[in-house]
């Protein structure tokens, strides 16, 4: 998973031990390696979960020639193509990880490099000579990045708890954000439940230069449909799904798939089983004796693709759910209305014993309209005019007609 944290301190020396406390607070995101960088104006820290280049790529990474340092959370799937292009432009590499590719891409193209990255990421780049900090977040906002301003200084982190490691960051509830959560079951970007702490918007970068900052989008979603036949659309979707999953299978550590038996995870299993060199591992959670148990579906898929399958049968009356809910609250930072977080917790624990990376179907329902509420929205436009007729019938007749 990895995580980053840091802050500027142009007004005076940083609080003693603040960066180390911030890094330690997110150790669970990157238990394999951690490191810090400190200068007279900025402090950056990172924790790393090793997925690519297990023997190299420790963070932070600094380019001594330019005084540029990077801390990086995420994965860039087209890093090999970018590396080849950068090598043709004269860049030399000291590791085989995607983090160094992002650093070299920034040195070559500055903030224009972010639009070239295909993946999920939250990152920070510090240029010592220019007293310049650049933060960026991936297009969809998969990786979190929290911000706090203290005068003209800027604090950032992958989790709220890392920000709170700095004594200048207050712990105050934002009532507007709480109202949004109760209304929507989540807190829209850029607010958080903590007053004064925001999120960097997806598809944006922030530049802080000696106390002056600006935020700018490097990507915006555009919808430009082209006329095509259904067969052409199906062929294109098949190609996009296959190539996307091919890229996600690039890993130097054991990998598997979370399989629920639904269309999303079953589709991922279909392509992954085809592309994975060896027997694919799949993982599921069952609910024996309950109406929402999906075990017949995921077992059928696992058997069809001959995966190395593992499952955990969640029994609320036996498993210590209150303790798990407390731990979920700690690691989530902000409240979650997703009841599925509980089985995912147990799924993750089971999965981590065998693999480091897992593909899941998260987000597919949003993209393909899989929720029942989406279906209701489609028919709402048809039903809305009909609702006036029952109301008219319910009105009492005029006095002369009674």
C-alpha positions as CSV (number, residue, x, y, z in Angstrom):
1,X,0.0,0.0,0.0
2,X,2.7,2.5,1.1
3,X,2.2,5.9,2.7
4,X,3.7,9.3,2.8
5,X,3.8,12.3,5.2
6,X,5.6,15.6,5.5
7,X,5.4,19.3,6.1
8,X,7.2,22.5,5.4
9,X,8.6,24.7,8.2
10,X,9.8,28.0,6.7
11,X,8.9,29.9,9.8
12,X,11.2,28.0,12.1
13,X,12.7,24.6,12.9
14,X,10.3,21.6,12.8
15,X,8.9,20.2,16.1
16,X,11.4,17.6,17.4
17,X,10.3,14.0,16.4
18,X,7.1,15.1,14.6
19,X,8.1,13.5,11.3
20,X,9.2,10.3,12.9
21,X,5.9,10.1,14.8
22,X,4.0,10.7,11.6
23,X,5.8,7.9,9.8
24,X,5.3,5.5,12.7
25,X,1.6,6.2,12.8
26,X,1.2,4.8,9.2
27,X,3.6,1.9,9.6
28,X,0.8,-0.5,8.8
29,X,0.7,1.0,5.2
30,X,4.3,0.1,4.5
31,X,5.8,-2.5,6.9
32,X,8.7,-3.4,4.7
33,X,10.8,-0.2,4.7
34,X,10.6,3.4,5.9
35,X,12.7,6.5,5.6
36,X,12.8,10.2,6.1
37,X,14.3,13.3,4.5
38,X,14.8,16.5,6.4
39,X,16.1,19.9,5.2
40,X,16.0,23.4,6.6
41,X,12.6,24.1,5.0
42,X,10.8,20.7,4.4
43,X,10.6,17.2,5.9
44,X,9.4,14.2,4.0
45,X,8.7,10.6,5.1
46,X,7.6,7.4,3.5
47,X,6.6,3.8,4.5
48,X,6.9,1.2,1.8
49,X,5.1,-2.1,1.0
50,X,7.5,-3.7,-1.5
51,X,5.8,-4.8,-4.7
52,X,8.3,-4.0,-7.4
53,X,12.1,-4.2,-7.2
54,X,12.3,-5.8,-3.7
55,X,16.1,-5.2,-3.3
56,X,16.0,-1.6,-4.5
57,X,13.7,1.5,-4.5
58,X,13.9,2.4,-0.9
59,X,12.3,5.8,-0.1
60,X,12.8,8.7,-0.1
61,X,14.8,8.8,-3.3
62,X,16.9,11.9,-4.0
63,X,18.5,13.1,-7.2
64,X,21.7,14.6,-5.9
65,X,22.4,16.6,-9.1
66,X,19.2,18.6,-8.9
67,X,18.4,18.4,-5.1
68,X,15.0,16.8,-5.9
69,X,13.5,14.3,-3.5
70,X,10.4,12.1,-3.9
71,X,8.1,10.1,-1.6
72,X,5.6,8.0,-3.4
73,X,2.5,5.9,-2.6
74,X,0.9,3.8,-5.4
75,X,1.8,2.0,-8.5
76,X,2.4,3.3,-12.1
77,X,1.5,0.6,-14.6
78,X,3.2,2.1,-17.6
79,X,6.5,2.8,-15.9
80,X,8.5,0.4,-18.2
81,X,7.4,2.4,-21.3
82,X,8.2,5.7,-19.5
83,X,11.6,4.3,-18.4
84,X,12.5,3.3,-21.9
85,X,11.6,6.8,-23.2
86,X,13.5,8.5,-20.4
87,X,16.6,6.4,-21.1
88,X,16.5,7.4,-24.7
89,X,16.6,11.0,-23.5
90,X,19.7,10.4,-21.5
91,X,18.4,9.5,-18.0
92,X,20.3,6.9,-16.0
93,X,18.5,4.7,-13.4
94,X,19.8,3.1,-10.2
95,X,16.9,0.9,-9.4
96,X,14.1,-1.0,-11.2
97,X,11.1,0.5,-9.3
98,X,8.4,2.8,-10.6
99,X,9.2,5.5,-8.0
100,X,12.5,6.4,-9.6
101,X,10.8,6.5,-13.0
102,X,8.3,9.1,-11.6
103,X,11.2,11.1,-10.2
104,X,13.0,11.1,-13.6
105,X,9.8,11.9,-15.4
106,X,9.3,15.0,-13.2
107,X,12.9,16.1,-13.9
108,X,12.3,15.8,-17.6
109,X,8.7,17.2,-18.0
110,X,8.0,18.9,-14.6
111,X,4.3,18.9,-13.7
112,X,3.3,17.8,-17.2
113,X,4.6,14.4,-16.3
114,X,1.5,13.6,-14.1
115,X,-0.7,13.3,-17.2
116,X,1.7,10.7,-18.5
117,X,1.3,8.4,-15.5
118,X,-1.2,5.6,-15.8
119,X,-1.9,4.2,-12.4
120,X,-2.9,5.1,-8.8
121,X,-0.7,7.4,-6.7
122,X,-0.2,10.1,-4.2
123,X,3.2,11.7,-4.2
124,X,5.3,14.6,-3.0
125,X,8.4,16.1,-4.7
126,X,10.7,18.5,-3.0
127,X,13.2,20.7,-4.8
128,X,15.6,22.1,-2.3
129,X,17.3,24.9,-4.4
130,X,13.9,26.4,-5.4
131,X,12.2,25.8,-2.0
132,X,9.5,24.1,-4.0
133,X,7.1,21.3,-3.0
134,X,4.8,19.6,-5.5
135,X,2.0,17.2,-4.5
136,X,-0.1,15.2,-6.9
137,X,-2.9,12.7,-6.8
138,X,-4.1,10.1,-9.4
139,X,-7.0,10.8,-11.7
140,X,-9.7,8.9,-9.8
141,X,-8.4,9.7,-6.3
142,X,-7.7,6.1,-5.5
143,X,-4.9,7.0,-3.2
144,X,-5.7,9.5,-0.4
145,X,-3.8,12.7,0.3
146,X,-4.8,14.9,3.2
147,X,-3.7,18.6,3.6
148,X,-3.5,21.1,6.4
149,X,-2.3,24.7,6.3
150,X,-0.5,26.4,9.2
151,X,-0.1,29.9,8.2
152,X,2.1,29.7,5.0
153,X,3.3,26.2,5.9
154,X,1.8,23.1,4.4
155,X,1.3,19.7,6.0
156,X,0.4,16.5,4.0
157,X,-0.1,12.8,4.7
158,X,-1.8,9.6,3.5
159,X,-3.8,9.4,6.6
160,X,-5.3,11.9,9.1
161,X,-3.5,10.3,12.0
162,X,-0.1,11.2,10.5
163,X,-1.1,14.9,10.3
164,X,-2.1,14.8,13.9
165,X,1.4,13.8,14.8
166,X,2.3,17.5,14.2
167,X,1.4,19.7,17.2
168,X,0.2,22.5,15.0
169,X,-2.7,20.4,13.6
170,X,-5.9,20.7,15.7
171,X,-8.4,18.0,16.3
172,X,-11.7,19.8,15.8
173,X,-14.9,18.4,14.3
174,X,-16.2,20.0,11.1
175,X,-20.0,20.2,11.6
176,X,-20.6,20.8,7.9
177,X,-18.7,17.7,7.0
178,X,-20.6,15.7,9.5
179,X,-23.9,16.9,8.0
180,X,-22.6,15.8,4.5
181,X,-21.7,12.4,5.9
182,X,-25.2,11.9,7.4
183,X,-26.7,13.0,4.1
184,X,-24.6,11.1,1.7
185,X,-23.0,8.3,3.8
186,X,-19.6,9.7,2.8
187,X,-17.8,13.0,2.9
188,X,-17.3,14.5,-0.6
189,X,-13.9,15.9,-1.6
190,X,-12.3,18.2,-0.5
191,X,-13.7,18.3,3.0
192,X,-12.9,15.9,5.9
193,X,-14.5,15.3,9.2
194,X,-11.7,17.3,10.8
195,X,-12.0,21.1,10.6
196,X,-9.1,22.7,8.7
197,X,-8.0,19.5,7.0
198,X,-8.8,19.0,3.3
199,X,-8.1,16.5,0.6
200,X,-6.2,17.2,-2.6
201,X,-8.7,16.8,-5.4
202,X,-8.3,13.8,-7.8
203,X,-6.5,14.6,-11.0
204,X,-4.8,17.7,-9.5
205,X,-1.4,18.8,-8.4
206,X,-0.5,21.4,-5.8
207,X,2.6,23.5,-6.0
208,X,4.0,25.2,-2.8
209,X,6.9,27.6,-3.5
210,X,8.3,29.2,-0.4
211,X,5.0,29.8,1.3
212,X,2.9,30.6,-1.8
213,X,0.7,27.8,-3.2
214,X,-1.5,27.0,-6.2
215,X,-3.6,24.0,-7.2
216,X,-4.2,23.0,-10.8
217,X,-5.9,20.1,-12.6
218,X,-3.6,18.0,-14.9
219,X,-6.5,15.9,-16.1
220,X,-10.3,16.2,-16.5
221,X,-12.9,13.6,-17.4
222,X,-14.3,14.2,-20.9
223,X,-17.2,12.3,-22.4
224,X,-17.0,12.2,-26.2
225,X,-19.1,9.2,-27.4
226,X,-18.4,8.0,-30.9
227,X,-21.0,6.2,-33.0
228,X,-20.2,2.4,-33.0
229,X,-22.0,-0.9,-33.3
230,X,-22.7,-3.1,-30.2
231,X,-20.2,-5.6,-31.5
232,X,-17.5,-3.0,-31.8
233,X,-18.3,-1.7,-28.3
234,X,-18.0,-5.2,-26.9
235,X,-14.7,-5.8,-28.6
236,X,-13.3,-2.6,-27.3
237,X,-14.5,-3.3,-23.7
238,X,-12.9,-6.8,-23.9
239,X,-9.6,-5.2,-25.0
240,X,-9.6,-2.6,-22.3
241,X,-10.4,-5.0,-19.5
242,X,-7.8,-7.5,-20.7
243,X,-5.1,-4.8,-21.0
244,X,-6.0,-3.2,-17.6
245,X,-5.8,-6.5,-15.8
246,X,-2.6,-7.5,-17.6
247,X,-1.0,-4.3,-16.2
248,X,-2.3,-4.9,-12.7
249,X,-0.7,-8.4,-12.7
250,X,2.8,-6.9,-12.9
251,X,4.3,-7.7,-9.5
252,X,7.4,-9.1,-7.9
253,X,5.4,-10.5,-5.0
254,X,2.6,-13.1,-4.7
255,X,-0.7,-12.0,-6.1
256,X,-4.4,-13.0,-6.0
257,X,-8.0,-12.0,-6.6
258,X,-10.8,-11.3,-4.2
259,X,-13.7,-13.3,-5.6
260,X,-17.3,-12.5,-4.4
261,X,-19.1,-14.4,-7.2
262,X,-20.5,-11.2,-8.7
263,X,-20.0,-10.1,-12.2
264,X,-17.2,-7.7,-11.4
265,X,-14.8,-10.0,-9.5
266,X,-15.8,-12.9,-11.7
267,X,-14.8,-10.9,-14.8
268,X,-11.5,-10.0,-13.2
269,X,-10.9,-13.7,-12.4
270,X,-11.7,-14.6,-16.0
271,X,-9.0,-12.4,-17.4
272,X,-6.5,-12.9,-14.6
273,X,-6.7,-16.7,-14.9
274,X,-6.0,-16.3,-18.7
275,X,-3.1,-14.0,-18.2
276,X,-1.5,-15.1,-15.0
277,X,1.5,-17.4,-15.4
278,X,0.6,-20.2,-13.1
279,X,-2.3,-21.1,-10.9
280,X,-4.2,-18.1,-9.8
281,X,-5.1,-17.7,-6.1
282,X,-8.6,-16.5,-5.2
283,X,-10.1,-15.5,-1.8
284,X,-13.7,-15.2,-0.6
285,X,-15.8,-14.7,2.4
286,X,-18.9,-16.8,3.0
287,X,-21.9,-16.4,5.4
288,X,-23.2,-19.9,6.0
289,X,-27.0,-20.1,6.5
290,X,-27.7,-16.5,5.6
291,X,-29.7,-15.1,2.6
292,X,-26.9,-13.0,1.4
293,X,-24.4,-15.8,1.3
294,X,-22.8,-15.9,-2.2
295,X,-20.7,-19.1,-1.8
296,X,-22.4,-21.1,-4.5
297,X,-21.5,-18.4,-7.0
298,X,-17.8,-17.9,-6.1
299,X,-17.2,-21.6,-5.7
300,X,-18.6,-22.2,-9.2
301,X,-16.3,-19.5,-10.6
302,X,-13.3,-20.8,-8.7
303,X,-13.9,-24.4,-9.9
304,X,-14.5,-23.3,-13.5
305,X,-11.1,-21.5,-13.7
306,X,-9.3,-24.1,-11.5
307,X,-8.0,-21.5,-9.1
308,X,-6.2,-22.1,-5.8
309,X,-9.2,-21.1,-3.7
310,X,-9.4,-20.1,0.0
311,X,-12.5,-18.8,1.9
312,X,-13.4,-17.6,5.3
313,X,-16.8,-18.3,6.8
314,X,-17.8,-15.2,8.8
315,X,-19.9,-16.0,11.9
316,X,-20.9,-12.7,13.7
317,X,-21.9,-14.6,16.9
318,X,-18.4,-16.2,17.1
319,X,-16.1,-13.6,15.6
320,X,-15.2,-10.6,17.8
321,X,-16.9,-7.9,15.6
322,X,-16.8,-5.1,18.2
323,X,-13.0,-5.3,18.4
324,X,-12.8,-5.4,14.6
325,X,-15.1,-2.3,14.3
326,X,-12.8,-0.4,16.7
327,X,-9.7,-1.3,14.6
328,X,-11.6,-0.4,11.4
329,X,-12.3,3.1,12.9
330,X,-8.7,3.5,13.7
331,X,-7.4,2.6,10.3
332,X,-10.2,4.3,8.3
333,X,-9.7,7.7,10.0
334,X,-13.0,9.0,8.7
335,X,-16.4,7.3,9.3
336,X,-17.6,4.7,6.8
337,X,-21.2,3.7,6.1
338,X,-20.1,0.6,4.1
339,X,-21.1,-2.5,6.0
340,X,-18.9,-4.5,3.6
341,X,-15.8,-3.1,5.3
342,X,-16.3,-5.8,8.0
343,X,-16.0,-8.9,5.7
344,X,-13.3,-7.2,3.7
345,X,-11.3,-6.9,7.0
346,X,-11.4,-10.7,7.5
347,X,-10.8,-11.2,3.8
348,X,-7.7,-9.1,3.9
349,X,-6.4,-10.9,7.0
350,X,-6.8,-14.3,5.3
351,X,-5.4,-13.1,2.0
352,X,-2.3,-11.5,3.5
353,X,-1.1,-14.8,4.8
354,X,-0.6,-16.0,1.2
355,X,-0.2,-12.9,-1.1
356,X,0.8,-9.2,-0.9
357,X,-1.3,-7.9,-3.8
358,X,-5.0,-8.6,-4.4
359,X,-7.2,-7.5,-7.3
360,X,-10.8,-6.7,-6.5
361,X,-14.0,-5.5,-8.3
362,X,-14.2,-2.3,-6.3
363,X,-15.6,0.5,-8.4
364,X,-17.2,-1.7,-11.1
365,X,-20.8,-1.1,-9.8
366,X,-20.2,2.7,-10.1
367,X,-18.9,2.4,-13.6
368,X,-21.4,-0.1,-15.0
369,X,-24.6,1.0,-13.0
370,X,-24.7,-2.2,-10.9
371,X,-26.6,-0.8,-7.9
372,X,-30.3,-1.1,-7.6
373,X,-30.6,2.6,-6.9
374,X,-29.2,3.2,-10.4
375,X,-32.0,1.2,-11.9
376,X,-34.5,3.2,-9.8
377,X,-33.0,6.4,-11.1
378,X,-33.6,5.2,-14.7
379,X,-37.3,4.6,-14.1
380,X,-37.8,7.7,-11.9
381,X,-38.1,10.0,-15.0
382,X,-40.9,7.7,-16.3
383,X,-42.8,7.4,-13.0
384,X,-42.5,11.1,-12.0
385,X,-45.3,12.4,-14.3
386,X,-47.6,9.6,-13.3
387,X,-47.4,10.6,-9.6
388,X,-49.6,13.7,-10.3
389,X,-52.6,11.6,-11.2
390,X,-53.0,9.8,-7.8
391,X,-52.6,13.1,-6.0
392,X,-55.4,14.6,-8.1
393,X,-57.7,11.6,-7.3
394,X,-56.9,12.0,-3.6
395,X,-58.1,15.7,-3.6
396,X,-61.6,16.3,-2.2
397,X,-64.1,17.3,-4.9
398,X,-65.3,20.9,-5.1
399,X,-68.1,21.8,-2.6
400,X,-70.8,21.8,-5.3
401,X,-70.0,18.3,-6.3
402,X,-70.1,16.7,-2.9
